[in-house]
Amino acid sequence: MANKVQASPQPAKRISLSSAARLVVVLLLVFIGCLALIGFTTAHWAEHQILTTDNWVAVVGPIPRQPEVGTALSDYVTTQLFANVPISREIANALPPRASFLAGPLASQLQSLTKTVTYRVIVSSTFDTVWVAANRSAMNQLLGAARGQKPPLGSRLASFNLNISGVKDQIASKLGTTASALPSLHVASSSGNSLMLDTNLKTKRQQVWSTIRAIDLASSVLLFFAIACFLVAIAFAKDRVKAVVAIAGVTIVLVLIELIALKVAKQDILNQIKNASYVPAVTYIFDVLVGPLRTRILYSGLIALIVLVIALLCSSYKWARTLRSFVHIPSPFDTDVFGWWYAARHWTKRHLYYVEGALAFLLLLWLAFVASVNGRLIINGVLVTISLITIVYIFAYPHKPGALAT
């Protein structure tokens, strides 16, 4: 019986240490860049939507006119007006002894009437001035303290307090002579009985101020940092098209995670509300404030998806080459434009160090003559210069120039 010749197994391809290190560096840069991009989306939204007084006022100004918000505010204001005020006892003292049993029902009717009148005042245009002024003052105080102005006196805990005492006069005017039975409407705000809408941030003021300053920095730096990470990763990658695929794919995953995080955050906020009647108002306010952020996140995911599709179609995968052949995508290598492009790339390659040195010199020149120089400007200038130098390198040394060839 003839001996069967056993085929020797093919040796497995080994990845060199340098290739593995390059892959790790590229993946790390891609992940960090995607995190920075998502972080920029959130920070820029917070900076533009919340931490800019005019934009904050423009967003929250019309909110009280919404029925759910108006109902919650009228309930809160009425509760504050009747808190620690012995209305039943004062009504009982004004009634004959035999009619004192009517004090409770009359006090309840007065509270119901006050709530109805307060709701009408809050959803009317007359309340806009009080509401806008209160929000503008509170936001200016919070941002001024966080960004280096004189810190306000008071509790060590941070708070966002809206002084809406101006609504008292409007409520008293609507109640007419009935307002005389409610002493809290006639107490001056300066006597320590201001009508405040308190929002305790449940943390130390210094932590809140540090967070605001961090958001300011992230909003101005993270986008340039993300772009620099992406470009360096693409330049360093062995297959640049696959690097773009990785960037787009990781971005899409992080976008989905951030959308899920928004839902979790919303539910967590609603779970902390002790008064269930305030839930519709808080839900509406959350949706109004976070709606632009959700839109930005969705746009980021859509752009990443488009880039992913284009990168996959331009890749060297067999199915991508088959698809390009099927749809008869013309080759750009036979055109005059590509000839000019090749000549420019060849010139850049021969003078690469001069071009990169000129870019670095322009950065120094700009910083030397710019009106004011600060830490953020220097960081952004360095990141932009790194990005431009990397673009020049990518242009001068393209990897796999035949990737689009069919």
DRENDO-1510 file (C-alpha; in Angstrom, 1 decimal, always signed):
<recs>
REC; n; res; u; v; w
REC; 1; MET; +0.0; +0.0; +0.0 .
REC; 2; ALA; +1.4; +3.2; -1.1 .
REC; 3; ASN; +2.3; +5.7; +1.5 .
REC; 4; LYS; +0.2; +8.8; +1.3 .
REC; 5; VAL; +2.2; +11.9; +1.0 .
REC; 6; GLN; +1.1; +14.3; +3.7 .
REC; 7; ALA; +1.1; +17.8; +2.6 .
REC; 8; SER; +3.0; +20.0; +4.9 .
REC; 9; PRO; +0.9; +22.7; +6.5 .
REC; 10; GLN; +1.3; +26.2; +5.3 .
REC; 11; PRO; +3.1; +28.4; +7.8 .
REC; 12; ALA; +0.9; +31.0; +9.4 .
REC; 13; LYS; +1.6; +34.5; +8.5 .
REC; 14; ARG; +3.2; +36.3; +11.4 .
REC; 15; ILE; +2.6; +39.9; +12.1 .
REC; 16; SER; +5.8; +41.7; +12.8 .
REC; 17; LEU; +6.2; +43.6; +16.0 .
REC; 18; SER; +6.4; +47.0; +14.2 .
REC; 19; SER; +3.2; +46.2; +12.3 .
REC; 20; ALA; +1.4; +45.2; +15.5 .
REC; 21; ALA; +2.6; +48.4; +17.2 .
REC; 22; ARG; +1.5; +50.5; +14.3 .
REC; 23; LEU; -2.0; +48.8; +14.4 .
REC; 24; VAL; -2.3; +49.5; +18.1 .
REC; 25; VAL; -1.3; +53.2; +17.7 .
REC; 26; VAL; -3.8; +53.7; +14.8 .
REC; 27; LEU; -6.6; +52.1; +16.7 .
REC; 28; LEU; -5.8; +54.1; +19.8 .
REC; 29; LEU; -5.7; +57.3; +17.9 .
REC; 30; VAL; -9.0; +56.4; +16.2 .
REC; 31; PHE; -10.7; +55.7; +19.5 .
REC; 32; ILE; -9.4; +58.8; +21.2 .
REC; 33; GLY; -10.3; +61.0; +18.2 .
REC; 34; CYS; -13.9; +59.6; +18.1 .
REC; 35; LEU; -14.3; +60.2; +21.9 .
REC; 36; ALA; -13.0; +63.7; +21.4 .
REC; 37; LEU; -15.5; +64.3; +18.5 .
REC; 38; ILE; -18.4; +63.0; +20.5 .
REC; 39; GLY; -17.2; +65.1; +23.5 .
REC; 40; PHE; -17.0; +68.2; +21.3 .
REC; 41; THR; -20.6; +67.7; +20.2 .
REC; 42; THR; -21.8; +67.6; +23.8 .
REC; 43; ALA; -19.5; +70.4; +25.0 .
REC; 44; HIS; -20.4; +72.7; +22.1 .
REC; 45; TRP; -24.1; +72.2; +22.7 .
REC; 46; ALA; -23.7; +73.0; +26.4 .
REC; 47; GLU; -21.6; +76.0; +25.6 .
REC; 48; HIS; -23.9; +77.4; +23.0 .
REC; 49; GLN; -27.3; +76.3; +24.4 .
REC; 50; ILE; -26.9; +76.6; +28.1 .
REC; 51; LEU; -23.7; +78.5; +29.0 .
REC; 52; THR; -24.5; +81.5; +26.8 .
REC; 53; THR; -27.0; +83.8; +28.6 .
REC; 54; ASP; -28.7; +85.2; +25.5 .
REC; 55; ASN; -29.2; +81.7; +24.0 .
REC; 56; TRP; -30.4; +80.3; +27.3 .
REC; 57; VAL; -33.0; +83.1; +27.7 .
REC; 58; ALA; -34.1; +82.6; +24.1 .
REC; 59; VAL; -34.8; +78.9; +24.7 .
REC; 60; VAL; -36.4; +79.1; +28.1 .
REC; 61; GLY; -38.3; +82.4; +27.6 .
REC; 62; PRO; -41.4; +80.8; +25.9 .
REC; 63; ILE; -41.4; +77.7; +28.2 .
REC; 64; PRO; -43.9; +79.0; +30.8 .
REC; 65; ARG; -46.6; +79.4; +28.2 .
REC; 66; GLN; -46.7; +75.7; +27.7 .
REC; 67; PRO; -49.7; +74.2; +29.6 .
REC; 68; GLU; -47.7; +71.6; +31.4 .
REC; 69; VAL; -45.0; +74.0; +32.5 .
REC; 70; GLY; -47.5; +76.7; +33.3 .
REC; 71; THR; -49.5; +74.3; +35.5 .
REC; 72; ALA; -46.4; +73.2; +37.4 .
REC; 73; LEU; -45.2; +76.8; +38.0 .
REC; 74; SER; -48.7; +77.9; +39.1 .
REC; 75; ASP; -48.8; +75.0; +41.5 .
REC; 76; TYR; -45.4; +75.8; +42.9 .
REC; 77; VAL; -46.1; +79.5; +43.2 .
REC; 78; THR; -49.4; +78.9; +45.0 .
REC; 79; THR; -47.8; +76.5; +47.4 .
REC; 80; GLN; -45.1; +79.0; +48.3 .
REC; 81; LEU; -47.7; +81.8; +48.8 .
REC; 82; PHE; -49.7; +79.6; +51.2 .
REC; 83; ALA; -46.7; +78.1; +53.0 .
REC; 84; ASN; -46.5; +79.0; +56.7 .
REC; 85; VAL; -49.5; +81.4; +56.3 .
REC; 86; PRO; -52.4; +80.6; +58.7 .
REC; 87; ILE; -55.2; +81.4; +56.2 .
REC; 88; SER; -57.8; +79.2; +57.8 .
REC; 89; ARG; -57.2; +80.8; +61.2 .
REC; 90; GLU; -57.4; +84.3; +59.9 .
REC; 91; ILE; -60.7; +83.5; +58.0 .
REC; 92; ALA; -62.1; +81.9; +61.2 .
REC; 93; ASN; -61.2; +85.0; +63.2 .
REC; 94; ALA; -63.1; +87.1; +60.7 .
REC; 95; LEU; -66.2; +84.9; +60.8 .
REC; 96; PRO; -68.9; +84.8; +63.5 .
REC; 97; PRO; -68.2; +82.0; +66.0 .
REC; 98; ARG; -71.1; +79.9; +64.6 .
REC; 99; ALA; -69.7; +80.1; +61.0 .
REC; 100; SER; -66.1; +79.2; +61.9 .
REC; 101; PHE; -66.6; +75.8; +60.4 .
REC; 102; LEU; -66.6; +77.5; +57.0 .
REC; 103; ALA; -63.0; +78.6; +57.5 .
REC; 104; GLY; -61.5; +75.4; +56.0 .
REC; 105; PRO; -63.6; +75.3; +52.9 .
REC; 106; LEU; -63.1; +79.0; +52.3 .
REC; 107; ALA; -59.4; +78.7; +52.6 .
REC; 108; SER; -59.4; +75.8; +50.2 .
REC; 109; GLN; -61.5; +77.8; +47.7 .
REC; 110; LEU; -59.1; +80.8; +48.1 .
REC; 111; GLN; -56.1; +78.5; +47.3 .
REC; 112; SER; -57.9; +77.1; +44.3 .
REC; 113; LEU; -58.8; +80.6; +43.0 .
REC; 114; THR; -55.2; +81.7; +43.6 .
REC; 115; LYS; -53.8; +78.8; +41.6 .
REC; 116; THR; -56.2; +79.5; +38.7 .
REC; 117; VAL; -55.3; +83.2; +38.6 .
REC; 118; THR; -51.6; +82.4; +38.9 .
REC; 119; TYR; -51.8; +80.0; +35.9 .
REC; 120; ARG; -53.5; +82.7; +33.8 .
REC; 121; VAL; -50.8; +85.2; +34.8 .
REC; 122; ILE; -47.9; +82.8; +34.0 .
REC; 123; VAL; -49.2; +81.7; +30.6 .
REC; 124; SER; -49.8; +85.4; +29.7 .
REC; 125; SER; -47.3; +87.8; +28.1 .
REC; 126; THR; -47.2; +89.9; +31.3 .
REC; 127; PHE; -45.1; +87.2; +33.0 .
REC; 128; ASP; -42.5; +87.2; +30.3 .
REC; 129; THR; -40.6; +90.2; +31.7 .
REC; 130; VAL; -40.4; +88.6; +35.2 .
REC; 131; TRP; -39.4; +85.2; +33.8 .
REC; 132; VAL; -36.7; +86.5; +31.4 .
REC; 133; ALA; -35.2; +88.9; +33.9 .
REC; 134; ALA; -35.0; +86.1; +36.5 .
REC; 135; ASN; -33.3; +83.7; +34.1 .
REC; 136; ARG; -30.9; +86.3; +32.8 .
REC; 137; SER; -29.9; +87.4; +36.3 .
REC; 138; ALA; -29.4; +83.8; +37.6 .
REC; 139; MET; -27.4; +82.8; +34.6 .
REC; 140; ASN; -25.2; +85.9; +34.6 .
REC; 141; GLN; -24.5; +85.3; +38.3 .
REC; 142; LEU; -23.6; +81.6; +37.8 .
REC; 143; LEU; -21.4; +82.2; +34.7 .
REC; 144; GLY; -19.8; +85.3; +36.1 .
REC; 145; ALA; -18.7; +83.4; +39.2 .
REC; 146; ALA; -17.5; +80.4; +37.2 .
REC; 147; ARG; -15.5; +82.5; +34.8 .
REC; 148; GLY; -13.5; +84.5; +37.3 .
REC; 149; GLN; -15.7; +87.3; +38.4 .
REC; 150; LYS; -16.4; +88.0; +42.1 .
REC; 151; PRO; -18.0; +84.9; +43.7 .
REC; 152; PRO; -21.4; +85.5; +45.3 .
REC; 153; LEU; -21.9; +85.1; +49.0 .
REC; 154; GLY; -24.1; +82.4; +50.4 .
REC; 155; SER; -24.1; +78.6; +50.7 .
REC; 156; ARG; -21.2; +76.5; +49.6 .
REC; 157; LEU; -23.6; +74.4; +47.5 .
REC; 158; ALA; -24.2; +75.6; +44.0 .
REC; 159; SER; -27.7; +76.7; +43.1 .
REC; 160; PHE; -29.6; +78.3; +40.2 .
REC; 161; ASN; -32.2; +80.5; +41.8 .
REC; 162; LEU; -34.9; +82.3; +39.8 .
REC; 163; ASN; -36.3; +85.3; +41.7 .
REC; 164; ILE; -39.9; +85.6; +40.3 .
REC; 165; SER; -41.2; +87.8; +43.1 .
REC; 166; GLY; -42.4; +90.3; +40.4 .
REC; 167; VAL; -45.3; +87.9; +39.8 .
REC; 168; LYS; -46.8; +88.8; +43.2 .
REC; 169; ASP; -48.1; +92.1; +42.0 .
REC; 170; GLN; -49.6; +90.6; +38.9 .
REC; 171; ILE; -51.4; +87.9; +41.0 .
REC; 172; ALA; -52.7; +90.5; +43.5 .
REC; 173; SER; -54.0; +92.7; +40.7 .
REC; 174; LYS; -56.0; +89.7; +39.2 .
REC; 175; LEU; -57.3; +88.7; +42.6 .
REC; 176; GLY; -58.6; +92.2; +43.4 .
REC; 177; THR; -60.0; +92.7; +46.9 .
REC; 178; THR; -59.5; +88.9; +47.6 .
REC; 179; ALA; -55.8; +89.5; +47.7 .
REC; 180; SER; -56.1; +91.2; +51.1 .
REC; 181; ALA; -56.7; +87.7; +52.6 .
REC; 182; LEU; -53.3; +86.5; +51.4 .
REC; 183; PRO; -50.6; +88.5; +53.4 .
REC; 184; SER; -47.7; +86.8; +51.5 .
REC; 185; LEU; -48.7; +88.8; +48.4 .
REC; 186; HIS; -48.0; +92.1; +50.1 .
REC; 187; VAL; -44.7; +91.3; +51.8 .
REC; 188; ALA; -41.8; +93.2; +50.2 .
REC; 189; SER; -39.1; +91.0; +48.5 .
REC; 190; SER; -36.4; +93.0; +50.3 .
REC; 191; SER; -37.6; +91.7; +53.7 .
REC; 192; GLY; -36.4; +88.2; +52.9 .
REC; 193; ASN; -39.6; +86.8; +51.6 .
REC; 194; SER; -38.7; +86.7; +47.9 .
REC; 195; LEU; -40.5; +84.2; +45.7 .
REC; 196; MET; -37.7; +82.0; +44.6 .
REC; 197; LEU; -37.7; +79.1; +42.2 .
REC; 198; ASP; -34.7; +77.2; +43.7 .
REC; 199; THR; -32.7; +74.6; +41.8 .
REC; 200; ASN; -30.0; +73.1; +44.0 .
REC; 201; LEU; -27.3; +71.6; +41.9 .
REC; 202; LYS; -26.4; +69.2; +44.8 .
REC; 203; THR; -22.7; +69.8; +44.6 .
REC; 204; LYS; -20.1; +72.3; +45.7 .
REC; 205; ARG; -20.0; +75.6; +43.9 .
REC; 206; GLN; -16.3; +75.1; +43.0 .
REC; 207; GLN; -17.1; +71.8; +41.3 .
REC; 208; VAL; -19.8; +73.5; +39.2 .
REC; 209; TRP; -17.5; +76.3; +38.3 .
REC; 210; SER; -14.7; +73.9; +37.3 .
REC; 211; THR; -17.2; +72.0; +35.1 .
REC; 212; ILE; -18.2; +75.2; +33.3 .
REC; 213; ARG; -14.6; +76.1; +32.7 .
REC; 214; ALA; -13.9; +72.6; +31.5 .
REC; 215; ILE; -16.8; +72.8; +29.1 .
REC; 216; ASP; -15.5; +76.2; +27.8 .
REC; 217; LEU; -12.1; +74.6; +27.1 .
REC; 218; ALA; -13.6; +71.4; +25.5 .
REC; 219; SER; -15.8; +73.4; +23.3 .
REC; 220; SER; -12.9; +75.3; +21.8 .
REC; 221; VAL; -10.3; +72.6; +21.7 .
REC; 222; LEU; -11.8; +69.1; +21.2 .
REC; 223; LEU; -12.8; +69.5; +17.5 .
REC; 224; PHE; -9.2; +70.4; +16.5 .
REC; 225; PHE; -7.9; +67.6; +18.7 .
REC; 226; ALA; -10.2; +65.0; +17.1 .
REC; 227; ILE; -9.2; +66.2; +13.6 .
REC; 228; ALA; -5.5; +65.9; +14.5 .
REC; 229; CYS; -6.0; +62.4; +15.9 .
REC; 230; PHE; -7.9; +61.3; +12.8 .
REC; 231; LEU; -5.3; +62.7; +10.4 .
REC; 232; VAL; -2.3; +61.2; +12.3 .
REC; 233; ALA; -4.1; +57.8; +12.4 .
REC; 234; ILE; -4.8; +57.9; +8.6 .
REC; 235; ALA; -1.2; +59.0; +7.9 .
REC; 236; PHE; +0.3; +56.3; +10.1 .
REC; 237; ALA; -2.0; +53.5; +9.0 .
REC; 238; LYS; -0.8; +50.8; +6.6 .
REC; 239; ASP; -4.2; +50.8; +4.8 .
REC; 240; ARG; -5.6; +54.3; +5.0 .
REC; 241; VAL; -9.0; +53.5; +3.6 .
REC; 242; LYS; -9.5; +50.9; +6.4 .
REC; 243; ALA; -8.5; +53.6; +8.9 .
REC; 244; VAL; -11.3; +55.8; +7.6 .
REC; 245; VAL; -13.6; +52.9; +7.9 .
REC; 246; ALA; -12.6; +52.4; +11.5 .
REC; 247; ILE; -13.1; +56.1; +12.3 .
REC; 248; ALA; -16.6; +56.1; +10.8 .
REC; 249; GLY; -17.5; +52.8; +12.4 .
REC; 250; VAL; -16.4; +53.8; +15.9 .
REC; 251; THR; -18.1; +57.1; +15.6 .
REC; 252; ILE; -21.4; +55.4; +14.7 .
REC; 253; VAL; -21.1; +53.1; +17.7 .
REC; 254; LEU; -20.4; +56.0; +20.0 .
REC; 255; VAL; -23.3; +58.0; +18.6 .
REC; 256; LEU; -25.7; +55.1; +19.4 .
REC; 257; ILE; -24.2; +54.9; +22.9 .
REC; 258; GLU; -24.7; +58.6; +23.5 .
REC; 259; LEU; -28.3; +58.5; +22.3 .
REC; 260; ILE; -28.9; +55.7; +24.8 .
REC; 261; ALA; -27.1; +57.7; +27.5 .
REC; 262; LEU; -29.5; +60.6; +26.9 .
REC; 263; LYS; -32.5; +58.3; +27.5 .
REC; 264; VAL; -30.9; +57.1; +30.7 .
REC; 265; ALA; -30.2; +60.6; +31.9 .
REC; 266; LYS; -33.7; +61.7; +31.2 .
REC; 267; GLN; -35.2; +58.8; +33.2 .
REC; 268; ASP; -32.7; +59.5; +36.1 .
REC; 269; ILE; -33.8; +63.1; +36.3 .
REC; 270; LEU; -37.5; +62.2; +36.3 .
REC; 271; ASN; -36.9; +59.6; +39.0 .
REC; 272; GLN; -35.6; +62.3; +41.3 .
REC; 273; ILE; -38.8; +64.4; +41.1 .
REC; 274; LYS; -40.7; +63.9; +44.3 .
REC; 275; ASN; -43.9; +65.7; +43.1 .
REC; 276; ALA; -45.4; +63.7; +40.3 .
REC; 277; SER; -47.4; +66.7; +39.0 .
REC; 278; TYR; -44.1; +68.3; +38.0 .
REC; 279; VAL; -43.0; +65.3; +35.7 .
REC; 280; PRO; -44.8; +66.6; +32.5 .
REC; 281; ALA; -43.1; +70.0; +32.9 .
REC; 282; VAL; -39.7; +68.6; +33.5 .
REC; 283; THR; -40.1; +66.2; +30.6 .
REC; 284; TYR; -41.0; +69.1; +28.3 .
REC; 285; ILE; -38.1; +71.3; +29.5 .
REC; 286; PHE; -35.6; +68.4; +29.1 .
REC; 287; ASP; -36.8; +67.7; +25.6 .
REC; 288; VAL; -36.6; +71.4; +24.7 .
REC; 289; LEU; -33.0; +71.8; +26.0 .
REC; 290; VAL; -31.7; +68.4; +24.9 .
REC; 291; GLY; -33.5; +68.4; +21.5 .
REC; 292; PRO; -30.7; +70.4; +19.7 .
REC; 293; LEU; -28.1; +68.0; +21.2 .
REC; 294; ARG; -29.9; +65.0; +20.0 .
REC; 295; THR; -30.1; +66.6; +16.5 .
REC; 296; ARG; -26.4; +67.3; +16.5 .
REC; 297; ILE; -25.7; +63.7; +17.5 .
REC; 298; LEU; -27.9; +62.3; +14.8 .
REC; 299; TYR; -26.2; +64.6; +12.2 .
REC; 300; SER; -22.8; +63.3; +13.4 .
REC; 301; GLY; -24.0; +59.7; +13.0 .
REC; 302; LEU; -25.4; +60.4; +9.5 .
REC; 303; ILE; -22.2; +62.0; +8.3 .
REC; 304; ALA; -20.2; +59.1; +9.7 .
REC; 305; LEU; -22.5; +56.7; +7.9 .
REC; 306; ILE; -22.0; +58.4; +4.6 .
REC; 307; VAL; -18.2; +58.4; +5.1 .
REC; 308; LEU; -18.4; +54.7; +6.0 .
REC; 309; VAL; -20.3; +53.8; +2.8 .
REC; 310; ILE; -17.9; +55.9; +0.6 .
REC; 311; ALA; -14.8; +54.4; +2.3 .
REC; 312; LEU; -16.1; +50.9; +1.9 .
REC; 313; LEU; -16.9; +51.5; -1.8 .
REC; 314; CYS; -13.3; +52.8; -2.3 .
REC; 315; SER; -11.7; +50.0; -0.3 .
REC; 316; SER; -9.7; +47.1; -1.8 .
REC; 317; TYR; -12.2; +44.4; -0.7 .
REC; 318; LYS; -13.1; +42.0; -3.4 .
REC; 319; TRP; -16.8; +42.9; -3.3 .
REC; 320; ALA; -16.0; +46.6; -3.5 .
REC; 321; ARG; -13.8; +46.0; -6.6 .
REC; 322; THR; -16.6; +43.9; -8.1 .
REC; 323; LEU; -19.2; +46.6; -7.4 .
REC; 324; ARG; -17.0; +49.3; -9.0 .
REC; 325; SER; -16.5; +47.2; -12.1 .
REC; 326; PHE; -20.3; +46.5; -12.2 .
REC; 327; VAL; -21.3; +50.2; -12.1 .
REC; 328; HIS; -18.4; +51.2; -14.4 .
REC; 329; ILE; -16.8; +53.8; -12.3 .
REC; 330; PRO; -14.3; +55.6; -14.5 .
REC; 331; SER; -10.7; +55.5; -13.4 .
REC; 332; PRO; -9.3; +59.0; -12.5 .
REC; 333; PHE; -5.7; +58.0; -13.4 .
REC; 334; ASP; -6.2; +58.6; -17.2 .
REC; 335; THR; -7.2; +62.3; -16.9 .
REC; 336; ASP; -5.2; +65.5; -17.1 .
REC; 337; VAL; -6.3; +66.5; -13.6 .
REC; 338; PHE; -4.7; +63.4; -12.2 .
REC; 339; GLY; -1.5; +64.3; -14.1 .
REC; 340; TRP; -1.5; +67.7; -12.4 .
REC; 341; TRP; -2.3; +66.1; -9.1 .
REC; 342; TYR; +0.6; +63.6; -9.5 .
REC; 343; ALA; +3.0; +66.4; -10.4 .
REC; 344; ALA; +2.0; +68.5; -7.4 .
REC; 345; ARG; +2.3; +65.4; -5.1 .
REC; 346; HIS; +5.8; +64.7; -6.5 .
REC; 347; TRP; +6.9; +68.3; -5.9 .
REC; 348; THR; +5.5; +68.2; -2.3 .
REC; 349; LYS; +7.4; +64.9; -1.7 .
REC; 350; ARG; +10.7; +66.4; -2.8 .
REC; 351; HIS; +10.2; +69.6; -0.7 .
REC; 352; LEU; +8.3; +68.0; +2.2 .
REC; 353; TYR; +10.6; +69.3; +5.0 .
REC; 354; TYR; +10.5; +72.8; +3.6 .
REC; 355; VAL; +6.7; +72.8; +3.4 .
REC; 356; GLU; +6.3; +71.5; +6.9 .
REC; 357; GLY; +8.9; +73.9; +8.2 .
REC; 358; ALA; +7.0; +76.8; +6.5 .
REC; 359; LEU; +3.8; +75.7; +8.2 .
REC; 360; ALA; +5.5; +75.7; +11.6 .
REC; 361; PHE; +7.0; +79.1; +11.0 .
REC; 362; LEU; +3.6; +80.5; +10.0 .
REC; 363; LEU; +2.2; +79.3; +13.3 .
REC; 364; LEU; +5.0; +81.1; +15.2 .
REC; 365; LEU; +4.5; +84.2; +13.1 .
REC; 366; TRP; +0.7; +84.2; +13.7 .
REC; 367; LEU; +1.2; +83.8; +17.5 .
REC; 368; ALA; +3.7; +86.6; +17.5 .
REC; 369; PHE; +1.5; +89.2; +15.9 .
REC; 370; VAL; -2.0; +88.1; +17.0 .
REC; 371; ALA; -3.8; +90.5; +19.3 .
REC; 372; SER; -4.0; +88.3; +22.4 .
REC; 373; VAL; -2.5; +85.0; +23.1 .
REC; 374; ASN; -3.9; +82.5; +25.6 .
REC; 375; GLY; -3.7; +78.8; +26.4 .
REC; 376; ARG; -6.6; +77.8; +24.2 .
REC; 377; LEU; -5.2; +79.8; +21.2 .
REC; 378; ILE; -1.8; +78.2; +21.5 .
REC; 379; ILE; -3.3; +74.7; +21.8 .
REC; 380; ASN; -5.5; +75.2; +18.8 .
REC; 381; GLY; -2.6; +76.7; +16.8 .
REC; 382; VAL; -0.5; +73.7; +17.6 .
REC; 383; LEU; -3.3; +71.2; +16.7 .
REC; 384; VAL; -4.0; +73.0; +13.4 .
REC; 385; THR; -0.3; +73.0; +12.5 .
REC; 386; ILE; -0.1; +69.3; +13.2 .
REC; 387; SER; -3.1; +68.7; +11.1 .
REC; 388; LEU; -1.8; +70.7; +8.2 .
REC; 389; ILE; +1.6; +69.0; +8.4 .
REC; 390; THR; -0.1; +65.6; +8.4 .
REC; 391; ILE; -2.2; +66.5; +5.4 .
REC; 392; VAL; +0.9; +67.5; +3.5 .
REC; 393; TYR; +2.5; +64.1; +4.5 .
REC; 394; ILE; -0.6; +62.2; +3.4 .
REC; 395; PHE; -0.6; +64.1; +0.1 .
REC; 396; ALA; +3.1; +63.4; -0.5 .
REC; 397; TYR; +3.2; +59.8; +0.5 .
REC; 398; PRO; -0.1; +58.0; -0.5 .
REC; 399; HIS; -0.4; +54.4; +0.5 .
REC; 400; LYS; -1.7; +51.9; -1.9 .
REC; 401; PRO; -2.2; +54.3; -4.8 .
REC; 402; GLY; -4.0; +51.6; -6.8 .
REC; 403; ALA; -6.7; +51.0; -4.3 .
REC; 404; LEU; -9.3; +52.5; -6.6 .
REC; 405; ALA; -8.1; +50.6; -9.6 .
REC; 406; THR; -10.5; +48.0; -10.9 .
</recs>
